[in-house]
Amino acid sequence: MPETLAREDLFDATFLDRLRTLALRLRKRRALMKRGMQSTPATGFTREFKDYRHYTANDDFRAIDWRLYARLEKLFVRLYEEVQELHVHIVVDTSGSMALPFPEKKRQALRFAVALAYLGLSGQHRVSLYSMNEGVKQELPPLRGQGNIEKFIQTVGKWQYGGFTDLEKCFSDFRPSRQRYGIIFVISDFFGREVGTAVEAVNRAAGWPGETHFVQVIHPWEQRPDLDGEVELADVETGEKRRFWITRRDVKLYTEMFDAFSESLNNACASRQIDFFRCASDEPFEDRFLTLLTRGSALASA
């Protein structure tokens, strides 16, 4: 039977209240701006007031603000800007390394996914959900409306984790729609079968239309393992086991290699205008999520 997660494990009431407050604050901030980040000439799902200008003979008389005329006895028309509907794509790594031996990684990743979905749905944008391991699979069709958050939570809560992550194949097969401006969040540890796989896969992601964010979720032990002496290590994705004699020097070299891997992934993303954001599984989720939103995503201005 698949392991299920309680609603409060993913999206407790306290954070829901904070997220609602955040969404309200973001809307107020956007209302004070002349143009929001997602404002485009394209047809949108809503129109927002922008400014006034004097009426001319070629203007539609229905655009005249008659209340303003009653005060000033001059004709002005109201100007609007179209706010484009966004398509938020949420891709979550469901390979074995995201759940074992540290289930905290899975919980942290799913909370990011659910919170991003809530923000998109509450903003009346379309939200699609995908799982990613040996291939990428669309788990839910594009949803719209805040009421669909329950369907989202139920789906991710029933996922089974296993196998390895084929980043290059997944990133090649993933085809986000070009019909609407897309915001893509990939939530993963980015551990491929080889160290350089993640950096090579970034080239595939560079061609995706829209705005892309990589959210790397790791456990502190994965970065700085507490090992000494003879140990047996098992690859949770392939099942392969090996015995090692590990010294403190080996641990230091491993740590340096891990940091170099993360730095190379960060640099590869930066060179292709992909936002790279790392979060440890033991960090306070709410603080890290709010930090992610303030890094310039159009979703934060929606």
Buried (B, 14 or more C-beta within 10 A) or exposed (E): EEEEBEEEBBBBEEBEEBBEEBBEEBEEEBEEEEEBBBBBEEEBBEEBEEEEEEBEEEBEEEBBBEEBEEEEEEBBBBEBBBBBBBBBBBBBBBBBBBBBEBBBBBBBBBBBBBBBBBBBBBBBBBBBBBBBBBEBBBBBEBBBEEEBBEEBBEBBBEBEBBBBBBBBBBBBEBEBEEEBBBBBBBBBBBBBEEEEBBBBBBEBBBEBBBBBBBBBBBBBBBBEBEBEEEEEEEEBBEEEEEEEEBEEEBBEEBEEEBEEBBEBBBEBBEEEEBBBBBBBBBBEBBEBBBEBBEEEBBBBBB
